[in-house]
Amino acid sequence: MKTVKEIVEEYLRGNGHDGLCNQRIECGCSILDLMPCDWDCVSECVTAKKVLQDDGDWLMFPAED
């Protein structure tokens, strides 16, 4: 039986997403470290894409499905 985390990871990979983000609390996680927070707000997360910033850092932003 699959866990919710496994189901979400499978969906993200299958649809070309890089992870999840929650803009309300400025939070994001990649598939490589999916849902590390264990917060109740994970239900507000949306699919996300990594975007390289000018300073070389990667941030997660809502994916345009």
C-alpha positions in Angstrom: 0.0 0.0 0.0 1.4 3.4 -1.0 1.7 6.4 1.5 0.4 9.8 0.6 4.0 11.0 0.2 4.6 8.2 -2.3 1.5 9.0 -4.2 2.3 12.7 -4.4 5.9 12.0 -5.5 4.7 9.7 -8.2 2.3 12.4 -9.4 4.9 15.1 -9.4 7.4 13.0 -11.3 4.8 11.8 -13.8 3.7 15.3 -14.6 7.2 17.0 -14.8 7.0 18.9 -11.6 10.1 19.6 -9.4 8.3 19.6 -6.0 5.8 21.5 -3.9 5.4 25.1 -2.7 3.2 27.1 -0.4 3.3 30.8 -1.2 1.3 31.9 1.9 4.2 30.9 4.2 7.0 31.2 1.5 7.9 27.5 1.7 9.0 25.0 -0.9 10.4 21.5 -1.2 11.9 19.4 -4.0 11.0 15.9 -4.8 14.4 14.9 -3.3 13.3 16.2 0.1 9.5 16.0 -0.2 7.3 17.2 2.7 10.1 17.5 5.4 8.1 19.9 7.5 5.2 17.7 8.8 3.1 20.9 9.1 -0.6 21.0 8.8 -0.2 23.5 6.0 1.1 20.8 3.6 -2.6 20.6 2.5 -2.2 24.1 1.0 0.9 23.2 -1.1 0.7 23.3 -4.9 2.8 21.7 -7.6 6.0 23.6 -8.2 8.9 24.2 -10.6 12.5 25.1 -9.6 13.6 28.6 -10.8 17.3 29.6 -10.8 17.8 33.0 -9.1 20.4 35.6 -10.0 22.4 34.7 -6.8 22.6 31.1 -7.9 20.0 29.8 -5.5 17.1 27.7 -6.6 13.6 28.6 -5.4 10.3 26.8 -5.9 7.4 28.6 -7.6 3.9 27.4 -8.5 3.9 25.3 -11.7 1.8 26.5 -14.6 -0.2 23.3 -15.2 
